[in-house]
Amino acid sequence: MGSTGSGRFSDYSGTKNADNTGGASGEDRCRQAFSCALEEVALCDFYVTNSDVPTVGTQLTLIHARRIFATTLSGVKVGALPTTFNYLASCMKDGNEYVGIVRDSGLKPLPYVIVDFTVK
């Protein structure tokens, strides 16, 4: 009925233990493209300053500042990535950079931005 595993982080994908076993699924999550709806768009600098959201086709990049944020190329915060993407912090620390293109955005019912990201 319950889960199986050792109760260590090595049970999870991408993490190996000292003897180099366990966890690795063979895929590098740091190199995978992904899409997401940004969070806290109405609280970020882009919306606060412009009372608008970036248009479809706008290029964004990611920064890690306590949380991972999508920013314009000039560094203006547009929105935060959902916490399910927190693993990207270690990817970015390892030198991976990410660029994205706004796929959808709007103001109603609340300001929103959906972005497709890939490794630069």
JOURTA-V279873 format. One record per run of one state. SS is the DSSP state (helix for helix, strand for strand, loop for the rest). FROM is the first residue (numbers start at 1). TO is the last residue. If there is no record, write none. Layout:
((SS,FROM,TO) (SS,FROM,TO))
This chain:
((loop,1,8) (helix,9,11) (loop,12,28) (helix,29,31) (loop,32,33) (strand,34,37) (loop,38,38) (strand,39,39) (loop,40,40) (helix,41,43) (loop,44,44) (helix,45,50) (loop,51,58) (strand,59,64) (loop,65,67) (strand,68,72) (loop,73,76) (strand,77,80) (loop,81,82) (helix,83,85) (loop,86,87) (helix,88,93) (loop,94,97) (strand,98,106) (loop,107,111) (strand,112,119) (loop,120,120))
